[in-house]
Amino acid sequence: MTKRLLIVWHSMTGGTRQIAEAAAEGARREEDMAVVLKPALEAGPDDLLAADGYIFACPENLAAIAGVMKAFFDRCYYPALGRIEGRPYVTLVCAGTDGTNAIRQIERIATGWRLKPAADPRIVLTHADTPEAILAPKVIGPDDLEACRNMGHALAAGLAMGIV
């Protein structure tokens, strides 16, 4: 029976897009896994309801989840409430120097939905800390991309085996 993994992402400078795509690539290693990679602007409650597990990937902007990702959660929270309990999720955050506040926000939302974390969240740091560096296009290093591939594969494998 094919399982469905939904990866919802947002990216302003390309960093989060790269880590979301790496997670999708890793998840696709698993047979009988439908991987849906969807921008937060396009994702909605029906996408959440149709999936067996989730990866939420976003940048941290001004010590918070990016506004577009927040809008996704706002749009989907009540329509999905009480309907996706117990499903596994992981979080990927791309941040300049920290990322922990974005992780906390997503964890609070996931707690409200009663999702279960399938792995520790992953923060990919770009070390961008000047206006120019923050706004510049990002290139994520191979080690971080491989870690995101492995996270995607591990979640997909757990879904396929029914253990997450």
Backbone as CSV, one residue per row, in Angstrom:
resi,resn,N_x,N_y,N_z,CA_x,CA_y,CA_z,C_x,C_y,C_z
1,MET,0.829,-1.170,0.000,0.000,0.000,0.000,0.887,1.250,0.000
2,THR,0.706,2.109,-0.972,1.522,3.308,-1.099,1.190,4.312,-0.005
3,LYS,2.228,4.805,0.619,2.097,5.858,1.625,2.422,7.193,0.954
4,ARG,1.932,8.274,1.579,2.144,9.605,1.021,2.852,10.478,2.054
5,LEU,3.967,11.066,1.630,4.726,11.994,2.445,4.595,13.382,1.827
6,LEU,4.108,14.311,2.612,3.952,15.696,2.170,5.096,16.525,2.728
7,ILE,5.797,17.206,1.836,6.854,18.135,2.238,6.370,19.535,1.876
8,VAL,6.098,20.329,2.903,5.663,21.710,2.712,6.864,22.593,2.995
9,TRP,7.148,23.502,2.059,8.349,24.318,2.200,8.107,25.746,1.725
10,HIS,8.974,26.625,2.213,9.036,27.998,1.717,10.497,28.424,1.725
11,SER,10.873,29.204,0.729,12.248,29.680,0.647,12.282,31.049,-0.014
12,MET,13.054,31.945,0.559,13.237,33.265,-0.033,14.535,33.348,-0.830
13,THR,15.567,32.688,-0.348,16.882,32.818,-0.976,17.433,31.486,-1.482
14,GLY,16.605,30.452,-1.499,16.994,29.170,-2.079,17.502,28.129,-1.105
15,GLY,17.901,28.520,0.095,18.444,27.553,1.044,17.431,26.505,1.461
16,THR,16.256,26.940,1.862,15.243,25.979,2.304,14.745,25.132,1.143
17,ARG,14.664,25.711,-0.032,14.272,24.920,-1.206,15.245,23.759,-1.394
18,GLN,16.527,24.017,-1.247,17.531,22.972,-1.423,17.392,21.863,-0.382
19,ILE,17.147,22.234,0.874,17.039,21.181,1.892,15.735,20.411,1.745
20,ALA,14.668,21.076,1.317,13.395,20.369,1.081,13.542,19.403,-0.092
21,GLU,14.200,19.842,-1.153,14.412,18.962,-2.312,15.301,17.778,-1.946
22,ALA,16.302,18.014,-1.097,17.162,16.904,-0.657,16.350,15.894,0.157
23,ALA,15.492,16.380,1.042,14.645,15.474,1.825,13.728,14.670,0.899
24,ALA,13.177,15.322,-0.116,12.315,14.627,-1.075,13.100,13.566,-1.834
25,GLU,14.307,13.910,-2.234,15.160,12.941,-2.936,15.409,11.716,-2.069
26,GLY,15.706,11.938,-0.799,15.919,10.819,0.108,14.664,9.992,0.297
27,ALA,13.522,10.643,0.437,12.255,9.928,0.629,11.913,9.077,-0.583
28,ARG,12.278,9.557,-1.753,11.965,8.808,-2.982,12.794,7.541,-3.127
29,ARG,13.777,7.349,-2.281,14.545,6.099,-2.286,13.676,4.927,-1.821
30,GLU,12.645,5.254,-1.079,11.757,4.231,-0.520,10.706,3.839,-1.556
31,GLU,10.573,2.528,-1.790,9.558,2.055,-2.736,8.165,2.282,-2.162
32,ASP,7.197,2.388,-3.022,5.800,2.569,-2.626,5.596,3.801,-1.742
33,MET,6.316,4.863,-2.078,6.195,6.112,-1.342,5.889,7.221,-2.345
34,ALA,4.744,7.833,-2.179,4.399,9.012,-2.977,4.909,10.228,-2.220
35,VAL,5.807,10.960,-2.817,6.397,12.135,-2.185,5.824,13.369,-2.872
36,VAL,5.177,14.204,-2.087,4.582,15.439,-2.599,5.380,16.597,-2.024
37,LEU,6.073,17.317,-2.886,6.875,18.471,-2.507,6.080,19.708,-2.914
38,LYS,5.568,20.428,-1.931,4.613,21.495,-2.238,5.016,22.804,-1.562
39,PRO,5.075,23.891,-2.332,5.347,25.194,-1.714,4.229,25.575,-0.756
40,ALA,4.605,26.235,0.331,3.628,26.621,1.354,2.515,27.495,0.778
41,LEU,2.827,28.286,-0.230,1.797,29.129,-0.850,0.698,28.320,-1.513
42,GLU,1.025,27.101,-1.937,0.079,26.255,-2.665,-0.542,25.160,-1.808
43,ALA,0.061,24.850,-0.680,-0.409,23.736,0.155,-1.615,24.158,0.981
44,GLY,-2.508,23.206,1.192,-3.704,23.495,1.966,-4.143,22.313,2.804
45,PRO,-5.269,22.451,3.468,-5.769,21.388,4.348,-5.943,20.048,3.649
46,ASP,-6.408,20.041,2.411,-6.598,18.775,1.708,-5.288,18.028,1.532
47,ASP,-4.191,18.766,1.340,-2.874,18.127,1.224,-2.491,17.455,2.532
48,LEU,-2.738,18.125,3.646,-2.445,17.533,4.959,-3.278,16.284,5.198
49,LEU,-4.549,16.357,4.892,-5.443,15.232,5.131,-5.086,14.020,4.278
50,ALA,-4.544,14.259,3.084,-4.220,13.167,2.166,-2.880,12.499,2.473
51,ALA,-2.085,13.077,3.367,-0.744,12.561,3.633,-0.698,11.703,4.892
52,ASP,0.274,10.801,4.906,0.495,9.933,6.063,1.553,10.487,7.004
53,GLY,2.376,11.406,6.505,3.437,12.014,7.296,3.873,13.305,6.635
54,TYR,4.669,14.094,7.368,4.991,15.446,6.917,6.436,15.815,7.195
55,ILE,6.961,16.635,6.303,8.186,17.378,6.567,7.826,18.844,6.360
56,PHE,8.095,19.649,7.389,7.883,21.083,7.311,9.254,21.738,7.213
57,ALA,9.487,22.476,6.129,10.790,23.096,5.879,10.610,24.582,5.629
58,CYS,11.287,25.382,6.435,11.157,26.829,6.252,12.388,27.552,6.761
59,PRO,12.558,28.800,6.328,13.618,29.618,6.912,13.141,30.251,8.205
60,GLU,14.100,30.596,9.029,13.788,31.429,10.179,14.081,32.871,9.773
61,ASN,13.074,33.716,9.875,13.202,35.132,9.566,12.873,35.931,10.811
62,LEU,13.780,36.798,11.228,13.548,37.641,12.401,13.145,36.806,13.615
63,ALA,13.847,35.700,13.814,13.640,34.806,14.954,12.259,34.160,14.964
64,ALA,11.698,33.915,13.787,10.373,33.285,13.688,10.284,32.520,12.369
65,ILE,9.277,31.642,12.277,9.057,30.988,10.996,8.691,32.052,9.965
66,ALA,9.080,31.828,8.739,8.788,32.776,7.671,7.284,33.002,7.566
67,GLY,6.902,34.219,7.233,5.491,34.588,7.162,4.673,33.704,6.244
68,VAL,5.236,33.301,5.116,4.502,32.447,4.178,4.212,31.092,4.813
69,MET,5.168,30.572,5.570,4.947,29.296,6.260,3.913,29.479,7.364
70,LYS,3.985,30.581,8.074,2.987,30.882,9.109,1.598,30.971,8.497
71,ALA,1.495,31.575,7.322,0.196,31.673,6.640,-0.325,30.283,6.279
72,PHE,0.571,29.369,5.874,0.162,27.986,5.600,-0.441,27.364,6.862
73,PHE,0.261,27.484,7.985,-0.252,26.917,9.229,-1.568,27.579,9.634
74,ASP,-1.658,28.887,9.497,-2.908,29.594,9.824,-4.070,29.090,8.970
75,ARG,-3.815,28.906,7.694,-4.846,28.477,6.742,-5.312,27.041,7.005
76,CYS,-4.404,26.226,7.514,-4.679,24.792,7.639,-5.006,24.331,9.050
77,TYR,-4.682,25.120,10.047,-4.748,24.637,11.415,-6.134,24.102,11.787
78,TYR,-7.146,24.931,11.698,-8.475,24.485,12.140,-9.114,23.459,11.205
79,PRO,-8.955,23.569,9.884,-9.527,22.511,9.041,-8.915,21.126,9.279
80,ALA,-7.650,21.087,9.739,-7.001,19.793,9.985,-7.095,19.342,11.440
81,LEU,-7.478,20.240,12.325,-7.520,19.931,13.746,-8.455,18.743,14.022
82,GLY,-7.915,17.762,14.741,-8.691,16.572,15.074,-8.762,15.552,13.960
83,ARG,-8.072,15.801,12.850,-8.178,14.901,11.698,-6.844,14.289,11.269
84,ILE,-5.736,14.753,11.866,-4.421,14.235,11.469,-3.609,13.760,12.675
85,GLU,-4.274,13.550,13.780,-3.596,13.163,15.017,-2.773,11.890,14.845
86,GLY,-1.617,11.896,15.490,-0.762,10.720,15.505,0.137,10.553,14.304
87,ARG,0.002,11.402,13.308,0.855,11.269,12.128,2.250,11.820,12.430
88,PRO,3.272,11.218,11.839,4.645,11.639,12.121,5.041,12.871,11.290
89,TYR,5.975,13.618,11.851,6.509,14.777,11.126,7.967,14.996,11.529
90,VAL,8.671,15.708,10.680,9.997,16.234,11.003,10.055,17.674,10.518
91,THR,10.975,18.418,11.093,11.127,19.828,10.776,12.544,20.108,10.296
92,LEU,12.632,20.889,9.224,13.904,21.378,8.704,13.843,22.899,8.696
93,VAL,14.826,23.547,9.279,14.878,25.003,9.304,16.216,25.461,8.754
94,CYS,16.167,26.420,7.872,17.358,27.069,7.340,17.453,28.433,8.017
95,ALA,18.571,28.689,8.690,18.707,29.924,9.460,20.116,30.479,9.305
96,GLY,20.223,31.766,9.514,21.540,32.393,9.455,22.401,32.009,10.634
97,THR,21.878,32.220,11.850,22.713,32.005,13.027,22.052,31.224,14.157
98,ASP,20.742,30.938,14.092,20.102,30.286,15.236,19.092,29.227,14.795
99,GLY,17.853,29.597,14.529,16.837,28.655,14.078,15.962,28.066,15.158
100,THR,16.333,28.224,16.420,15.592,27.535,17.476,14.179,28.077,17.684
101,ASN,13.960,29.362,17.486,12.605,29.885,17.663,11.659,29.328,16.609
102,ALA,12.120,29.199,15.375,11.274,28.606,14.331,10.930,27.164,14.693
103,ILE,11.903,26.427,15.201,11.649,25.048,15.632,10.569,25.034,16.714
104,ARG,10.716,25.901,17.712,9.727,25.943,18.797,8.332,26.252,18.274
105,GLN,8.223,27.185,17.337,6.900,27.523,16.799,6.268,26.327,16.098
106,ILE,7.038,25.644,15.275,6.492,24.485,14.551,6.138,23.370,15.541
107,GLU,6.963,23.169,16.555,6.646,22.151,17.563,5.328,22.459,18.272
108,ARG,5.067,23.726,18.569,3.810,24.094,19.240,2.612,23.816,18.339
109,ILE,2.753,24.132,17.063,1.669,23.866,16.114,1.443,22.357,16.004
110,ALA,2.536,21.609,15.852,2.428,20.147,15.735,1.836,19.535,17.001
111,THR,2.159,20.098,18.160,1.578,19.616,19.411,0.066,19.835,19.409
112,GLY,-0.375,20.979,18.934,-1.809,21.242,18.845,-2.515,20.273,17.921
113,TRP,-1.862,19.920,16.837,-2.428,18.932,15.904,-2.264,17.516,16.446
114,ARG,-1.485,17.341,17.483,-1.154,16.060,18.080,-0.400,15.148,17.114
115,LEU,0.503,15.782,16.360,1.426,15.029,15.513,2.537,14.494,16.400
116,LYS,3.228,13.476,15.900,4.340,12.943,16.687,5.656,13.173,15.942
117,PRO,6.630,13.736,16.656,7.929,13.961,16.011,8.596,12.624,15.717
118,ALA,9.057,12.465,14.491,9.703,11.217,14.091,11.220,11.293,14.225
119,ALA,11.749,12.503,14.379,13.191,12.713,14.532,13.397,14.097,15.126
120,ASP,14.570,14.305,15.656,14.903,15.642,16.126,14.902,16.605,14.936
121,PRO,14.506,17.839,15.151,14.524,18.802,14.062,15.954,19.062,13.594
122,ARG,16.055,19.475,12.361,17.372,19.778,11.765,17.438,21.260,11.450
123,ILE,18.445,21.930,11.968,18.701,23.324,11.644,19.937,23.377,10.761
124,VAL,19.792,23.975,9.598,20.908,24.180,8.687,21.293,25.651,8.779
125,LEU,22.498,25.914,9.255,22.957,27.289,9.425,23.744,27.752,8.209
126,THR,23.404,28.950,7.743,24.125,29.549,6.607,25.166,30.564,7.067
127,HIS,25.125,30.941,8.325,26.026,31.921,8.931,25.881,33.307,8.303
128,ALA,24.743,33.557,7.702,24.448,34.875,7.149,24.020,35.791,8.290
129,ASP,24.755,36.877,8.488,24.423,37.769,9.600,24.556,39.253,9.255
130,THR,24.661,39.558,7.993,24.618,40.950,7.534,23.457,41.072,6.562
131,PRO,22.916,42.263,6.370,21.810,42.399,5.409,22.151,41.832,4.031
132,GLU,23.356,42.070,3.563,23.754,41.568,2.244,23.788,40.043,2.213
133,ALA,24.368,39.442,3.243,24.468,37.972,3.297,23.103,37.335,3.497
134,ILE,22.259,37.964,4.299,20.933,37.407,4.563,20.103,37.378,3.283
135,LEU,20.208,38.414,2.474,19.392,38.508,1.247,20.015,37.802,0.054
136,ALA,21.257,37.380,0.154,21.949,36.731,-0.965,21.434,35.312,-1.193
137,PRO,21.482,34.844,-2.439,21.124,33.442,-2.710,22.028,32.507,-1.902
138,LYS,21.447,31.426,-1.424,22.176,30.483,-0.569,22.584,29.236,-1.348
139,VAL,23.712,28.691,-0.940,24.168,27.395,-1.428,24.426,26.544,-0.194
140,ILE,23.645,25.492,-0.053,23.757,24.603,1.103,24.841,23.563,0.834
141,GLY,25.659,23.330,1.828,26.785,22.409,1.679,26.365,20.956,1.551
142,PRO,27.250,20.137,0.989,26.911,18.726,0.741,26.604,17.929,2.005
143,ASP,27.262,18.217,3.117,26.991,17.466,4.353,25.579,17.744,4.859
144,ASP,25.169,19.014,4.831,23.811,19.351,5.262,22.778,18.757,4.316
145,LEU,23.043,18.795,3.022,22.093,18.211,2.064,21.973,16.702,2.277
146,GLU,23.084,16.045,2.538,23.040,14.598,2.773,22.265,14.282,4.057
147,ALA,22.451,15.102,5.084,21.692,14.899,6.318,20.197,15.053,6.063
148,CYS,19.815,15.992,5.224,18.392,16.179,4.893,17.879,15.026,4.034
149,ARG,18.703,14.518,3.114,18.327,13.327,2.335,18.078,12.157,3.274
150,ASN,18.983,11.973,4.220,18.850,10.863,5.164,17.598,11.018,6.027
151,MET,17.291,12.240,6.415,16.087,12.459,7.226,14.841,12.112,6.409
152,GLY,14.804,12.558,5.156,13.674,12.229,4.286,13.538,10.735,4.082
153,HIS,14.665,10.064,3.863,14.626,8.617,3.653,14.179,7.893,4.914
154,ALA,14.693,8.321,6.063,14.332,7.663,7.317,12.831,7.808,7.605
155,LEU,12.279,8.988,7.383,10.846,9.167,7.624,10.041,8.316,6.649
156,ALA,10.443,8.299,5.385,9.729,7.498,4.390,9.825,6.000,4.727
157,ALA,10.994,5.556,5.142,11.152,4.139,5.505,10.278,3.799,6.707
158,GLY,10.255,4.678,7.689,9.398,4.439,8.855,7.937,4.388,8.488
159,LEU,7.514,5.287,7.599,6.122,5.261,7.130,5.831,3.950,6.407
160,ALA,6.740,3.558,5.522,6.534,2.333,4.740,6.423,1.101,5.632
161,MET,7.209,1.094,6.712,7.194,-0.059,7.629,6.094,0.046,8.686
162,GLY,5.461,1.201,8.750,4.405,1.382,9.733,4.904,1.587,11.149
163,ILE,6.137,2.056,11.302,6.698,2.209,12.654,6.718,3.661,13.135
164,VAL,6.381,4.589,12.278,6.308,5.993,12.724,4.908,6.506,12.494
